[in-house]
Amino acid sequence: MPKIYIVIVVFIIIIAGFAAGCEKLNRTEYIQGSRVGYIIKFAKRGLFWKVYQGEVNMGGVQNNALGGAAPNIWDFSLDNQRRRGENIDSLARTIFSSLGAGQPVIITYYAPFFTWPWRSSGRYLVQKVEPVSIK
């Protein structure tokens, strides 16, 4: 009987260590930057956890695997955990208004090593969105 308890304790320790490691990676950011482009898609999606995600067309084209040209699209999400004090509703309103106006935006973002599914659905998490005025 005592062997089963040892196995259970070791299993619990391994699971706890894995969860702690994932949480550490969830808090560690390795990219910070800005991108400019046109919002082409933005929606709140998810079966269990609703998260905002979108796409930005940054202009230009890329080569695809078949040797053709593809638009330069960048995916992003809004951080549901608001780790940096982001106002998700305000960001969503700004993005929706830029989408409707066809106006370019500057997006400031960061990327942690790992994100939980209830935090975001993408790798890049938006911090700030600023419309660019075209003259």
N, CA, C and O atoms as CSV, one atom per row, in Angstrom:
chain,resi,resn,atom,element,x,y,z
A,1,MET,N,N,0.799,-1.205,0.000
A,1,MET,CA,C,0.000,0.000,0.000
A,1,MET,C,C,0.846,1.276,0.000
A,1,MET,O,O,0.496,2.219,-0.709
A,2,PRO,N,N,1.925,1.347,0.751
A,2,PRO,CA,C,2.708,2.584,0.764
A,2,PRO,C,C,3.316,2.942,-0.594
A,2,PRO,O,O,3.524,4.123,-0.871
A,3,LYS,N,N,3.609,1.950,-1.449
A,3,LYS,CA,C,4.187,2.256,-2.761
A,3,LYS,C,C,3.230,3.081,-3.615
A,3,LYS,O,O,3.664,3.977,-4.339
A,4,ILE,N,N,1.957,2.795,-3.539
A,4,ILE,CA,C,0.983,3.542,-4.320
A,4,ILE,C,C,0.933,5.004,-3.877
A,4,ILE,O,O,0.748,5.897,-4.703
A,5,TYR,N,N,1.097,5.247,-2.589
A,5,TYR,CA,C,1.123,6.626,-2.086
A,5,TYR,C,C,2.339,7.372,-2.605
A,5,TYR,O,O,2.254,8.551,-2.948
A,6,ILE,N,N,3.466,6.687,-2.661
A,6,ILE,CA,C,4.688,7.315,-3.179
A,6,ILE,C,C,4.504,7.659,-4.659
A,6,ILE,O,O,4.893,8.742,-5.096
A,7,VAL,N,N,3.928,6.763,-5.413
A,7,VAL,CA,C,3.686,7.017,-6.838
A,7,VAL,C,C,2.737,8.201,-7.014
A,7,VAL,O,O,2.961,9.052,-7.874
A,8,ILE,N,N,1.693,8.257,-6.212
A,8,ILE,CA,C,0.739,9.369,-6.296
A,8,ILE,C,C,1.408,10.692,-5.938
A,8,ILE,O,O,1.186,11.695,-6.617
A,9,VAL,N,N,2.213,10.713,-4.898
A,9,VAL,CA,C,2.910,11.937,-4.489
A,9,VAL,C,C,3.880,12.386,-5.574
A,9,VAL,O,O,3.946,13.574,-5.890
A,10,VAL,N,N,4.631,11.453,-6.147
A,10,VAL,CA,C,5.575,11.807,-7.217
A,10,VAL,C,C,4.815,12.355,-8.424
A,10,VAL,O,O,5.241,13.336,-9.034
A,11,PHE,N,N,3.702,11.731,-8.764
A,11,PHE,CA,C,2.886,12.199,-9.881
A,11,PHE,C,C,2.374,13.621,-9.628
A,11,PHE,O,O,2.413,14.458,-10.530
A,12,ILE,N,N,1.905,13.897,-8.437
A,12,ILE,CA,C,1.410,15.233,-8.085
A,12,ILE,C,C,2.534,16.258,-8.150
A,12,ILE,O,O,2.322,17.378,-8.615
A,13,ILE,N,N,3.720,15.891,-7.694
A,13,ILE,CA,C,4.869,16.802,-7.744
A,13,ILE,C,C,5.244,17.110,-9.194
A,13,ILE,O,O,5.548,18.256,-9.524
A,14,ILE,N,N,5.225,16.108,-10.051
A,14,ILE,CA,C,5.552,16.322,-11.468
A,14,ILE,C,C,4.525,17.244,-12.120
A,14,ILE,O,O,4.902,18.165,-12.845
A,15,ILE,N,N,3.252,17.016,-11.880
A,15,ILE,CA,C,2.194,17.864,-12.453
A,15,ILE,C,C,2.320,19.299,-11.936
A,15,ILE,O,O,2.188,20.249,-12.708
A,16,ALA,N,N,2.574,19.461,-10.634
A,16,ALA,CA,C,2.729,20.806,-10.053
A,16,ALA,C,C,3.943,21.514,-10.660
A,16,ALA,O,O,3.883,22.710,-10.947
A,17,GLY,N,N,5.026,20.791,-10.853
A,17,GLY,CA,C,6.219,21.384,-11.467
A,17,GLY,C,C,5.965,21.811,-12.901
A,17,GLY,O,O,6.417,22.873,-13.329
A,18,PHE,N,N,5.246,20.988,-13.640
A,18,PHE,CA,C,4.901,21.330,-15.020
A,18,PHE,C,C,4.026,22.582,-15.060
A,18,PHE,O,O,4.269,23.482,-15.864
A,19,ALA,N,N,3.018,22.645,-14.202
A,19,ALA,CA,C,2.120,23.811,-14.160
A,19,ALA,C,C,2.883,25.069,-13.764
A,19,ALA,O,O,2.654,26.139,-14.330
A,20,ALA,N,N,3.792,24.946,-12.791
A,20,ALA,CA,C,4.587,26.108,-12.368
A,20,ALA,C,C,5.493,26.585,-13.500
A,20,ALA,O,O,5.659,27.789,-13.698
A,21,GLY,N,N,6.079,25.646,-14.241
A,21,GLY,CA,C,6.928,26.013,-15.372
A,21,GLY,C,C,6.141,26.708,-16.468
A,21,GLY,O,O,6.610,27.688,-17.047
A,22,CYS,N,N,4.942,26.205,-16.757
A,22,CYS,CA,C,4.093,26.847,-17.768
A,22,CYS,C,C,3.694,28.252,-17.331
A,22,CYS,O,O,3.673,29.171,-18.150
A,23,GLU,N,N,3.379,28.426,-16.061
A,23,GLU,CA,C,3.004,29.753,-15.561
A,23,GLU,C,C,4.185,30.713,-15.643
A,23,GLU,O,O,4.000,31.889,-15.956
A,24,LYS,N,N,5.392,30.233,-15.367
A,24,LYS,CA,C,6.594,31.069,-15.487
A,24,LYS,C,C,6.774,31.505,-16.947
A,24,LYS,O,O,7.058,32.671,-17.219
A,25,LEU,N,N,6.607,30.568,-17.878
A,25,LEU,CA,C,6.715,30.912,-19.298
A,25,LEU,C,C,5.589,31.847,-19.729
A,25,LEU,O,O,5.777,32.665,-20.630
A,26,ASN,N,N,4.431,31.738,-19.103
A,26,ASN,CA,C,3.295,32.609,-19.395
A,26,ASN,C,C,3.591,34.052,-18.992
A,26,ASN,O,O,3.041,34.985,-19.578
A,27,ARG,N,N,4.441,34.236,-18.014
A,27,ARG,CA,C,4.776,35.583,-17.525
A,27,ARG,C,C,6.052,36.149,-18.144
A,27,ARG,O,O,6.319,37.343,-18.010
A,28,THR,N,N,6.836,35.322,-18.813
A,28,THR,CA,C,8.102,35.759,-19.391
A,28,THR,C,C,7.889,36.232,-20.822
A,28,THR,O,O,7.442,35.467,-21.677
A,29,GLU,N,N,8.208,37.485,-21.075
A,29,GLU,CA,C,8.036,38.068,-22.406
A,29,GLU,C,C,9.372,38.090,-23.131
A,29,GLU,O,O,10.396,38.450,-22.551
A,30,TYR,N,N,9.358,37.706,-24.398
A,30,TYR,CA,C,10.600,37.699,-25.157
A,30,TYR,C,C,10.558,38.591,-26.386
A,30,TYR,O,O,11.577,38.762,-27.054
A,31,ILE,N,N,9.405,39.160,-26.696
A,31,ILE,CA,C,9.300,40.092,-27.825
A,31,ILE,C,C,8.480,41.297,-27.388
A,31,ILE,O,O,7.439,41.153,-26.746
A,32,GLN,N,N,8.956,42.486,-27.741
A,32,GLN,CA,C,8.190,43.721,-27.594
A,32,GLN,C,C,8.416,44.518,-28.866
A,32,GLN,O,O,9.548,44.623,-29.339
A,33,GLY,N,N,7.349,45.082,-29.428
A,33,GLY,CA,C,7.541,45.830,-30.656
A,33,GLY,C,C,6.289,46.540,-31.119
A,33,GLY,O,O,5.284,46.599,-30.411
A,34,SER,N,N,6.373,47.079,-32.327
A,34,SER,CA,C,5.255,47.787,-32.950
A,34,SER,C,C,5.177,47.380,-34.409
A,34,SER,O,O,6.185,47.052,-35.034
A,35,ARG,N,N,3.966,47.404,-34.939
A,35,ARG,CA,C,3.741,47.132,-36.355
A,35,ARG,C,C,2.702,48.116,-36.874
A,35,ARG,O,O,1.857,48.604,-36.124
A,36,VAL,N,N,2.781,48.399,-38.172
A,36,VAL,CA,C,1.843,49.316,-38.814
A,36,VAL,C,C,1.147,48.582,-39.946
A,36,VAL,O,O,1.777,47.859,-40.717
A,37,GLY,N,N,-0.158,48.777,-40.035
A,37,GLY,CA,C,-0.888,48.158,-41.127
A,37,GLY,C,C,-2.373,48.451,-41.033
A,37,GLY,O,O,-2.811,49.281,-40.236
A,38,TYR,N,N,-3.140,47.756,-41.862
A,38,TYR,CA,C,-4.583,47.918,-41.913
A,38,TYR,C,C,-5.239,46.698,-41.262
A,38,TYR,O,O,-4.925,45.558,-41.607
A,39,ILE,N,N,-6.145,46.945,-40.326
A,39,ILE,CA,C,-6.905,45.853,-39.718
A,39,ILE,C,C,-7.831,45.287,-40.796
A,39,ILE,O,O,-8.611,46.027,-41.396
A,40,ILE,N,N,-7.747,43.976,-41.044
A,40,ILE,CA,C,-8.622,43.377,-42.054
A,40,ILE,C,C,-9.611,42.396,-41.444
A,40,ILE,O,O,-10.592,42.023,-42.089
A,41,LYS,N,N,-9.363,41.972,-40.204
A,41,LYS,CA,C,-10.294,41.055,-39.545
A,41,LYS,C,C,-10.138,41.211,-38.037
A,41,LYS,O,O,-9.027,41.295,-37.513
A,42,PHE,N,N,-11.291,41.247,-37.348
A,42,PHE,CA,C,-11.260,41.347,-35.886
A,42,PHE,C,C,-12.545,40.750,-35.344
A,42,PHE,O,O,-13.632,41.118,-35.788
A,43,ALA,N,N,-12.437,39.838,-34.395
A,43,ALA,CA,C,-13.622,39.169,-33.856
A,43,ALA,C,C,-13.332,38.637,-32.459
A,43,ALA,O,O,-12.180,38.442,-32.072
A,44,LYS,N,N,-14.406,38.407,-31.717
A,44,LYS,CA,C,-14.308,37.744,-30.421
A,44,LYS,C,C,-14.712,36.296,-30.663
A,44,LYS,O,O,-15.856,36.019,-31.024
A,45,ARG,N,N,-13.773,35.372,-30.465
A,45,ARG,CA,C,-14.003,33.976,-30.819
A,45,ARG,C,C,-13.650,33.056,-29.670
A,45,ARG,O,O,-12.945,33.439,-28.737
A,46,GLY,N,N,-14.149,31.849,-29.754
A,46,GLY,CA,C,-13.796,30.814,-28.804
A,46,GLY,C,C,-14.999,30.016,-28.361
A,46,GLY,O,O,-16.094,30.556,-28.205
A,47,LEU,N,N,-14.790,28.731,-28.160
A,47,LEU,CA,C,-15.861,27.862,-27.723
A,47,LEU,C,C,-16.053,27.947,-26.216
A,47,LEU,O,O,-17.177,28.094,-25.737
A,48,PHE,N,N,-14.959,27.856,-25.468
A,48,PHE,CA,C,-15.035,27.911,-24.007
A,48,PHE,C,C,-14.623,29.278,-23.468
A,48,PHE,O,O,-15.291,29.831,-22.594
A,49,TRP,N,N,-13.527,29.821,-23.988
A,49,TRP,CA,C,-13.028,31.118,-23.540
A,49,TRP,C,C,-13.079,32.079,-24.712
A,49,TRP,O,O,-12.421,31.854,-25.727
A,50,LYS,N,N,-13.846,33.136,-24.584
A,50,LYS,CA,C,-13.981,34.129,-25.641
A,50,LYS,C,C,-12.805,35.089,-25.584
A,50,LYS,O,O,-12.585,35.757,-24.573
A,51,VAL,N,N,-12.052,35.154,-26.673
A,51,VAL,CA,C,-10.916,36.062,-26.760
A,51,VAL,C,C,-10.999,36.834,-28.073
A,51,VAL,O,O,-11.486,36.317,-29.078
A,52,TYR,N,N,-10.519,38.071,-28.054
A,52,TYR,CA,C,-10.454,38.872,-29.262
A,52,TYR,C,C,-9.222,38.472,-30.055
A,52,TYR,O,O,-8.136,38.327,-29.494
A,53,GLN,N,N,-9.388,38.296,-31.346
A,53,GLN,CA,C,-8.257,38.042,-32.225
A,53,GLN,C,C,-8.497,38.731,-33.552
A,53,GLN,O,O,-9.638,38.968,-33.948
A,54,GLY,N,N,-7.410,39.048,-34.235
A,54,GLY,CA,C,-7.552,39.754,-35.493
A,54,GLY,C,C,-6.355,39.570,-36.392
A,54,GLY,O,O,-5.389,38.884,-36.058
A,55,GLU,N,N,-6.450,40.208,-37.553
A,55,GLU,CA,C,-5.381,40.168,-38.540
A,55,GLU,C,C,-5.115,41.567,-39.062
A,55,GLU,O,O,-6.024,42.388,-39.189
A,56,VAL,N,N,-3.852,41.820,-39.362
A,56,VAL,CA,C,-3.419,43.098,-39.922
A,56,VAL,C,C,-2.716,42.826,-41.245
A,56,VAL,O,O,-1.848,41.957,-41.324
A,57,ASN,N,N,-3.091,43.566,-42.280
A,57,ASN,CA,C,-2.374,43.516,-43.550
A,57,ASN,C,C,-1.317,44.604,-43.479
A,57,ASN,O,O,-1.639,45.790,-43.418
A,58,MET,N,N,-0.054,44.196,-43.487
A,58,MET,CA,C,1.040,45.154,-43.339
A,58,MET,C,C,1.552,45.657,-44.679
A,58,MET,O,O,2.548,46.379,-44.729
A,59,GLY,N,N,0.892,45.289,-45.751
A,59,GLY,CA,C,1.309,45.746,-47.069
A,59,GLY,C,C,2.397,44.858,-47.643
A,59,GLY,O,O,3.060,44.115,-46.919
A,60,GLY,N,N,2.566,44.942,-48.918
A,60,GLY,CA,C,3.571,44.115,-49.574
A,60,GLY,C,C,3.103,42.679,-49.714
A,60,GLY,O,O,1.970,42.343,-49.371
A,61,VAL,N,N,3.985,41.841,-50.220
A,61,VAL,CA,C,3.677,40.429,-50.407
A,61,VAL,C,C,4.844,39.575,-49.927
A,61,VAL,O,O,5.975,40.048,-49.809
A,62,GLN,N,N,4.547,38.307,-49.652
A,62,GLN,CA,C,5.557,37.332,-49.275
A,62,GLN,C,C,5.517,36.195,-50.279
A,62,GLN,O,O,4.501,35.984,-50.941
A,63,ASN,N,N,6.602,35.469,-50.394
A,63,ASN,CA,C,6.598,34.256,-51.210
A,63,ASN,C,C,5.966,33.149,-50.403
A,63,ASN,O,O,6.275,32.986,-49.222
A,64,ASN,N,N,5.084,32.385,-51.023
A,64,ASN,CA,C,4.505,31.255,-50.317
A,64,ASN,C,C,5.219,29.969,-50.734
A,64,ASN,O,O,6.118,30.001,-51.575
A,65,ALA,N,N,4.826,28.850,-50.153
A,65,ALA,CA,C,5.503,27.571,-50.394
A,65,ALA,C,C,5.393,27.108,-51.842
A,65,ALA,O,O,6.237,26.343,-52.308
A,66,LEU,N,N,4.373,27.555,-52.556
A,66,LEU,CA,C,4.182,27.127,-53.938
A,66,LEU,C,C,4.880,28.046,-54.938
A,66,LEU,O,O,4.740,27.868,-56.148
A,67,GLY,N,N,5.624,29.018,-54.443
A,67,GLY,CA,C,6.347,29.925,-55.315
A,67,GLY,C,C,5.536,31.128,-55.761
A,67,GLY,O,O,6.014,31.928,-56.565
A,68,GLY,N,N,4.321,31.271,-55.258
A,68,GLY,CA,C,3.478,32.410,-55.600
A,68,GLY,C,C,3.608,33.527,-54.582
A,68,GLY,O,O,4.430,33.459,-53.668
A,69,ALA,N,N,2.802,34.539,-54.745
A,69,ALA,CA,C,2.815,35.675,-53.833
A,69,ALA,C,C,1.603,35.614,-52.912
A,69,ALA,O,O,0.511,35.232,-53.332
A,70,ALA,N,N,1.805,35.989,-51.669
A,70,ALA,CA,C,0.721,36.015,-50.680
A,70,ALA,C,C,0.819,37.327,-49.924
A,70,ALA,O,O,1.918,37.853,-49.748
A,71,PRO,N,N,-0.320,37.874,-49.465
A,71,PRO,CA,C,-0.262,39.125,-48.711
A,71,PRO,C,C,0.477,38.950,-47.392
A,71,PRO,O,O,0.513,37.858,-46.826
A,72,ASN,N,N,1.058,40.027,-46.916
A,72,ASN,CA,C,1.823,40.030,-45.670
A,72,ASN,C,C,0.851,40.249,-44.504
A,72,ASN,O,O,0.579,41.389,-44.128
A,73,ILE,N,N,0.331,39.159,-43.935
A,73,ILE,CA,C,-0.693,39.208,-42.888
A,73,ILE,C,C,-0.050,38.870,-41.537
A,73,ILE,O,O,0.791,37.976,-41.439
A,74,TRP,N,N,-0.464,39.603,-40.503
A,74,TRP,CA,C,0.037,39.387,-39.143
A,74,TRP,C,C,-1.143,39.151,-38.209
A,74,TRP,O,O,-2.085,39.944,-38.192
A,75,ASP,N,N,-1.105,38.066,-37.426
A,75,ASP,CA,C,-2.169,37.718,-36.472
A,75,ASP,C,C,-1.860,38.274,-35.089
A,75,ASP,O,O,-0.700,38.344,-34.683
A,76,PHE,N,N,-2.912,38.670,-34.366
A,76,PHE,CA,C,-2.739,39.185,-33.007
A,76,PHE,C,C,-3.944,38.826,-32.147
A,76,PHE,O,O,-4.985,38.413,-32.659
A,77,SER,N,N,-3.793,38.987,-30.842
A,77,SER,CA,C,-4.879,38.780,-29.875
A,77,SER,C,C,-4.827,39.885,-28.832
A,77,SER,O,O,-3.809,40.557,-28.670
A,78,LEU,N,N,-5.939,40.064,-28.126
A,78,LEU,CA,C,-5.956,40.946,-26.964
A,78,LEU,C,C,-5.798,40.079,-25.725
A,78,LEU,O,O,-6.348,38.980,-25.659
A,79,ASP,N,N,-5.051,40.566,-24.745
A,79,ASP,CA,C,-4.737,39.809,-23.528
A,79,ASP,C,C,-5.906,39.864,-22.551
A,79,ASP,O,O,-6.159,40.909,-21.953
A,80,ASN,N,N,-6.617,38.760,-22.382
A,80,ASN,CA,C,-7.759,38.726,-21.461
A,80,ASN,C,C,-7.358,38.908,-20.005
A,80,ASN,O,O,-8.185,39.314,-19.189
A,81,GLN,N,N,-6.110,38.620,-19.662
A,81,GLN,CA,C,-5.687,38.764,-18.273
A,81,GLN,C,C,-5.244,40.182,-17.940
A,81,GLN,O,O,-5.010,40.495,-16.773
A,82,ARG,N,N,-5.128,41.034,-18.934
A,82,ARG,CA,C,-4.786,42.453,-18.715
A,82,ARG,C,C,-3.549,42.597,-17.832
A,82,ARG,O,O,-3.542,43.392,-16.893
A,83,ARG,N,N,-2.520,41.839,-18.130
A,83,ARG,CA,C,-1.311,41.825,-17.304
A,83,ARG,C,C,-0.613,43.181,-17.246
A,83,ARG,O,O,0.080,43.475,-16.272
A,84,ARG,N,N,-0.783,43.992,-18.252
A,84,ARG,CA,C,-0.134,45.306,-18.280
A,84,ARG,C,C,-1.131,46.439,-18.130
A,84,ARG,O,O,-0.835,47.587,-18.461
A,85,GLY,N,N,-2.318,46.109,-17.628
A,85,GLY,CA,C,-3.325,47.126,-17.385
A,85,GLY,C,C,-4.079,47.573,-18.622
A,85,GLY,O,O,-4.661,48.658,-18.628
A,86,GLU,N,N,-4.082,46.761,-19.668
A,86,GLU,CA,C,-4.796,47.123,-20.887
A,86,GLU,C,C,-6.299,47.203,-20.633
A,86,GLU,O,O,-6.853,46.429,-19.851
A,87,ASN,N,N,-6.936,48.136,-21.295
A,87,ASN,CA,C,-8.390,48.231,-21.257
A,87,ASN,C,C,-8.913,47.538,-22.517
A,87,ASN,O,O,-8.921,48.122,-23.601
A,88,ILE,N,N,-9.347,46.291,-22.360
A,88,ILE,CA,C,-9.751,45.468,-23.497
A,88,ILE,C,C,-10.898,46.110,-24.285
A,88,ILE,O,O,-10.883,46.106,-25.516
A,89,ASP,N,N,-11.887,46.659,-23.580
A,89,ASP,CA,C,-13.033,47.269,-24.261
A,89,ASP,C,C,-12.617,48.473,-25.101
A,89,ASP,O,O,-13.093,48.646,-26.223
A,90,SER,N,N,-11.732,49.303,-24.557
A,90,SER,CA,C,-11.254,50.473,-25.288
A,90,SER,C,C,-10.430,50.059,-26.511
A,90,SER,O,O,-10.583,50.632,-27.590
A,91,LEU,N,N,-9.556,49.061,-26.337
A,91,LEU,CA,C,-8.771,48.564,-27.466
A,91,LEU,C,C,-9.685,48.005,-28.554
A,91,LEU,O,O,-9.482,48.273,-29.739
A,92,ALA,N,N,-10.689,47.230,-28.152
A,92,ALA,CA,C,-11.614,46.639,-29.124
A,92,ALA,C,C,-12.376,47.727,-29.882
A,92,ALA,O,O,-12.553,47.620,-31.096
A,93,ARG,N,N,-12.828,48.768,-29.187
A,93,ARG,CA,C,-13.537,49.872,-29.858
A,93,ARG,C,C,-12.629,50.563,-30.875
A,93,ARG,O,O,-13.055,50.859,-31.991
A,94,THR,N,N,-11.383,50.819,-30.489
A,94,THR,CA,C,-10.434,51.475,-31.401
A,94,THR,C,C,-10.178,50.610,-32.625
A,94,THR,O,O,-10.133,51.113,-33.748
A,95,ILE,N,N,-10.010,49.311,-32.409
A,95,ILE,CA,C,-9.752,48.403,-33.532
A,95,ILE,C,C,-10.975,48.322,-34.442
A,95,ILE,O,O,-10.834,48.387,-35.663
A,96,PHE,N,N,-12.173,48.182,-33.872
A,96,PHE,CA,C,-13.387,48.121,-34.687
A,96,PHE,C,C,-13.588,49.400,-35.486
A,96,PHE,O,O,-13.992,49.337,-36.647
A,97,SER,N,N,-13.313,50.570,-34.887
A,97,SER,CA,C,-13.488,51.819,-35.625
A,97,SER,C,C,-12.458,51.953,-36.744
A,97,SER,O,O,-12.778,52.476,-37.811
A,98,SER,N,N,-11.233,51.492,-36.518
A,98,SER,CA,C,-10.212,51.530,-37.573
A,98,SER,C,C,-10.548,50.558,-38.692
A,98,SER,O,O,-10.284,50.834,-39.863
A,99,LEU,N,N,-11.131,49.419,-38.330
A,99,LEU,CA,C,-11.547,48.428,-39.325
A,99,LEU,C,C,-12.629,49.009,-40.224
A,99,LEU,O,O,-12.585,48.845,-41.443
A,100,GLY,N,N,-13.590,49.680,-39.627
A,100,GLY,CA,C,-14.681,50.270,-40.402
A,100,GLY,C,C,-14.242,51.441,-41.259
A,100,GLY,O,O,-14.808,51.675,-42.327
A,101,ALA,N,N,-13.236,52.182,-40.804
A,101,ALA,CA,C,-12.778,53.369,-41.529
A,101,ALA,C,C,-11.715,53.046,-42.569
A,101,ALA,O,O,-11.389,53.898,-43.395
A,102,GLY,N,N,-11.166,51.828,-42.548
A,102,GLY,CA,C,-10.090,51.494,-43.473
A,102,GLY,C,C,-8.854,52.317,-43.203
A,102,GLY,O,O,-8.131,52.686,-44.129
A,103,GLN,N,N,-8.607,52.606,-41.945
A,103,GLN,CA,C,-7.530,53.496,-41.514
A,103,GLN,C,C,-6.352,52.672,-41.000
A,103,GLN,O,O,-6.560,51.716,-40.252
A,104,PRO,N,N,-5.112,53.020,-41.383
A,104,PRO,CA,C,-3.964,52.285,-40.841
A,104,PRO,C,C,-3.788,52.570,-39.346
A,104,PRO,O,O,-4.181,53.627,-38.854
A,105,VAL,N,N,-3.198,51.621,-38.644
A,105,VAL,CA,C,-2.968,51.755,-37.209
A,105,VAL,C,C,-1.538,51.334,-36.864
A,105,VAL,O,O,-0.906,50.553,-37.576
A,106,ILE,N,N,-1.057,51.875,-35.756
A,106,ILE,CA,C,0.202,51.425,-35.162
A,106,ILE,C,C,-0.189,50.548,-33.984
A,106,ILE,O,O,-0.899,50.995,-33.083
A,107,ILE,N,N,0.269,49.309,-33.985
A,107,ILE,CA,C,-0.052,48.370,-32.916
A,107,ILE,C,C,1.213,48.089,-32.119
A,107,ILE,O,O,2.216,47.628,-32.663
A,108,THR,N,N,1.150,48.372,-30.820
A,108,THR,CA,C,2.239,48.038,-29.903
A,108,THR,C,C,1.880,46.709,-29.250
A,108,THR,O,O,0.761,46.536,-28.767
A,109,TYR,N,N,2.823,45.773,-29.234
A,109,TYR,CA,C,2.521,44.424,-28.779
A,109,TYR,C,C,3.694,43.817,-28.004
A,109,TYR,O,O,4.793,44.371,-27.975
A,110,TYR,N,N,3.437,42.685,-27.388
A,110,TYR,CA,C,4.475,41.872,-26.754
A,110,TYR,C,C,4.093,40.411,-26.919
A,110,TYR,O,O,2.949,40.092,-27.244
A,111,ALA,N,N,5.055,39.526,-26.694
A,111,ALA,CA,C,4.793,38.091,-26.844
A,111,ALA,C,C,5.465,37.325,-25.712
A,111,ALA,O,O,6.686,37.375,-25.570
A,112,PRO,N,N,4.679,36.617,-24.908
A,112,PRO,CA,C,5.259,35.728,-23.908
A,112,PRO,C,C,5.668,34.406,-24.564
A,112,PRO,O,O,5.256,34.110,-25.686
A,113,PHE,N,N,6.482,33.614,-23.857
A,113,PHE,CA,C,6.875,32.309,-24.375
A,113,PHE,C,C,5.676,31.378,-24.524
A,113,PHE,O,O,5.650,30.538,-25.424
A,114,PHE,N,N,4.692,31.524,-23.653
A,114,PHE,CA,C,3.566,30.601,-23.605
A,114,PHE,C,C,2.339,31.367,-23.141
A,114,PHE,O,O,2.450,32.233,-22.274
A,115,THR,N,N,1.173,31.067,-23.699
A,115,THR,CA,C,-0.067,31.679,-23.197
A,115,THR,C,C,-1.100,30.595,-22.923
A,115,THR,O,O,-1.224,29.628,-23.674
A,116,TRP,N,N,-1.827,30.775,-21.849
A,116,TRP,CA,C,-2.935,29.878,-21.537
A,116,TRP,C,C,-4.071,30.155,-22.502
A,116,TRP,O,O,-4.200,31.284,-22.974
A,117,PRO,N,N,-4.905,29.159,-22.817
A,117,PRO,CA,C,-5.976,29.383,-23.797
A,117,PRO,C,C,-7.015,30.402,-23.345
A,117,PRO,O,O,-7.673,31.008,-24.190
A,118,TRP,N,N,-7.182,30.610,-22.051
A,118,TRP,CA,C,-8.156,31.603,-21.585
A,118,TRP,C,C,-7.559,33.005,-21.584
A,118,TRP,O,O,-8.273,33.984,-21.365
A,119,ARG,N,N,-6.264,33.106,-21.826
A,119,ARG,CA,C,-5.609,34.415,-21.890
A,119,ARG,C,C,-5.693,34.991,-23.296
A,119,ARG,O,O,-6.068,36.150,-23.471
A,120,SER,N,N,-5.347,34.193,-24.294
A,120,SER,CA,C,-5.400,34.647,-25.682
A,120,SER,C,C,-5.320,33.442,-26.602
A,120,SER,O,O,-5.009,32.330,-26.176
A,121,SER,N,N,-5.605,33.685,-27.863
A,121,SER,CA,C,-5.534,32.589,-28.828
A,121,SER,C,C,-4.333,32.739,-29.750
A,121,SER,O,O,-4.081,31.869,-30.583
A,122,GLY,N,N,-3.606,33.808,-29.613
A,122,GLY,CA,C,-2.469,34.050,-30.500
A,122,GLY,C,C,-1.183,34.265,-29.734
A,122,GLY,O,O,-1.165,34.310,-28.504
A,123,ARG,N,N,-0.131,34.393,-30.476
A,123,ARG,CA,C,1.190,34.560,-29.895
A,123,ARG,C,C,1.468,36.017,-29.507
A,123,ARG,O,O,2.125,36.284,-28.501
A,124,TYR,N,N,0.962,36.952,-30.315
A,124,TYR,CA,C,1.235,38.372,-30.099
A,124,TYR,C,C,0.058,39.027,-29.390
A,124,TYR,O,O,-1.082,38.922,-29.843
A,125,LEU,N,N,0.334,39.704,-28.274
A,125,LEU,CA,C,-0.705,40.321,-27.450
A,125,LEU,C,C,-0.607,41.838,-27.570
A,125,LEU,O,O,0.447,42.425,-27.326
A,126,VAL,N,N,-1.709,42.458,-27.944
A,126,VAL,CA,C,-1.733,43.897,-28.203
A,126,VAL,C,C,-1.811,44.670,-26.895
A,126,VAL,O,O,-2.586,44.337,-25.998
A,127,GLN,N,N,-0.993,45.702,-26.809
A,127,GLN,CA,C,-0.964,46.602,-25.658
A,127,GLN,C,C,-1.660,47.914,-25.958
A,127,GLN,O,O,-2.388,48.458,-25.128
A,128,LYS,N,N,-1.418,48.417,-27.176
A,128,LYS,CA,C,-1.925,49.742,-27.521
A,128,LYS,C,C,-2.175,49.795,-29.028
A,128,LYS,O,O,-1.441,49.190,-29.809
A,129,VAL,N,N,-3.212,50.521,-29.425
A,129,VAL,CA,C,-3.541,50.726,-30.837
A,129,VAL,C,C,-3.731,52.213,-31.058
A,129,VAL,O,O,-4.514,52.860,-30.362
A,130,GLU,N,N,-3.004,52.754,-32.037
A,130,GLU,CA,C,-3.109,54.176,-32.351
A,130,GLU,C,C,-3.420,54.344,-33.835
A,130,GLU,O,O,-2.669,53.851,-34.677
A,131,PRO,N,N,-4.506,55.028,-34.171
A,131,PRO,CA,C,-4.799,55.294,-35.581
A,131,PRO,C,C,-3.735,56.223,-36.178
A,131,PRO,O,O,-3.225,57.116,-35.502
A,132,VAL,N,N,-3.416,56.000,-37.441
A,132,VAL,CA,C,-2.463,56.842,-38.161
A,132,VAL,C,C,-3.273,57.742,-39.084
A,132,VAL,O,O,-4.107,57.261,-39.852
A,133,SER,N,N,-3.031,59.034,-39.010
A,133,SER,CA,C,-3.762,59.942,-39.892
A,133,SER,C,C,-3.066,60.003,-41.241
A,133,SER,O,O,-1.850,60.179,-41.317
A,134,ILE,N,N,-3.851,59.854,-42.308
A,134,ILE,CA,C,-3.330,59.917,-43.673
A,134,ILE,C,C,-3.630,61.289,-44.233
A,134,ILE,O,O,-4.772,61.746,-44.198
A,135,LYS,N,N,-2.619,61.940,-44.744
A,135,LYS,CA,C,-2.800,63.287,-45.290
A,135,LYS,C,C,-2.607,63.302,-46.757
A,135,LYS,O,O,-2.722,64.355,-47.384
